[in-house]
Amino acid sequence: MPHSFIYTAQSARIVFGPGSLTQINAEVRQLGCSRALVLSTPSRREDAERLNQQLGDLGVGVFSEAAMHTPVAVTERALQAYVALGADCVIAFGGGSTVGLGKAIAYRNNAPQLVIATTYAGSEVTAILGQTENGIKTTVKHESILPEVVIYDAELTLGLPVSTSVTSALNAMAHALEGLYAKERNPITTLMAVEGIRVLKAALPIIVQQPDNLQARNDALYGAWLCGSVLGSVGMALHHKLCHTLGGSFNLSHAQTHAIMLPHTIAYNAQAAAHMLAPAAELFAGDLGGGLYDFAQALQAPQALKELGLVEADLDKVADLAIQNPYWNPRSVERQAVRELLQRAWDGIRPE
Ligand code: NAD
């Protein structure tokens, strides 16, 4: 344990457990709200409509245009709907894309936010918003962005496709792994990170075999909450910088990019952060980079950037962008080493 540290607790209210969606009306009232706008992605519109009906007088309608990387143009349309319908809070019903839209609204008008989290990305417990405009992704951090209430109801995740379950959970593990070597790490974030990684590592193989296993789904949400809480408390490093570059400037799918990059970026930092990563390395038989690669392969996660449509000729540009304004990292960020890392990730070769 270090002699001294700073830990700032996040003030979100967590309502956890299968069936907890039944508490949504009470949670809206408890926030002092009475006119909720339900947010979803287009493919989840029917579920959002059902939720709006369940809300009765507390629901004013559905806005179902949430999209990955939170495009500012979508946020502007959602704000118009919020005003036109006289809403006084938002309910983001979905994964990180829908949560991102709720955060983007709250950042602009301070709307109270409730989240019903249905993937394992962990965004719902952070005060961080990544948004995209003119092909550039920027990140803001502000207290208005942190959702006030999060409902984790594993019954709502039974239909989450296995592939999205796996990639969004690997995204969550990335928050925890980078949290282990973060500059601002502290004993509490380390506890949450190790437990989050452990729980997800155990739950994911079960979800792949039995997607309707409620216990494993519940465990995965618990792991997602822990890993997301780490992301909300400490800074991220090279892995997140590379993923933000690939997502924001090359429009690669967020969670899949994390899943592919994670073994390579952690292998890059493994020696420089060996002591800090040790509790996680133990879970992967001592070799974290290789172990994460094998784990992702067993879960049938995507493993090569070329599968996502990135062209090889762009790797130089990614390396250039990634070393401009680099995030703090335990190992110095060297262009040639980063370029080699990107090549392996593009080819899908196991990290050394
Ligand atoms: P997502 O929200 O884009 O969802 C992926 C797909 O799964 C969507 O089509 C969605 O409609 C569908 N889906 C969601 N829940 C479902 C369910 N229960 N059943 C069936 N289908 C379901 O994916 P994600 O990985 O959760 O989020 C990615 C986004 O989150 C990115 O934009 C990323 O930048 C953001 N993110 C932000 C933070 C943060 O702290 N700011 C953290 C992690 C991710």
Boltz pocket constraint, residues with backbone or C-beta under 6 A from the ligand:
constraints:
  - pocket:
      binder: B
      contacts: [[A, 41], [A, 42], [A, 43], [A, 44], [A, 67], [A, 68], [A, 69], [A, 70], [A, 94], [A, 95], [A, 96], [A, 97], [A, 98], [A, 100], [A, 118], [A, 119], [A, 120], [A, 121], [A, 122], [A, 123], [A, 124], [A, 126], [A, 128], [A, 129], [A, 130], [A, 156], [A, 157], [A, 158], [A, 159], [A, 160], [A, 161], [A, 164], [A, 167], [A, 168], [A, 171], [A, 231], [A, 254], [A, 255]]
      max_distance: 6.0
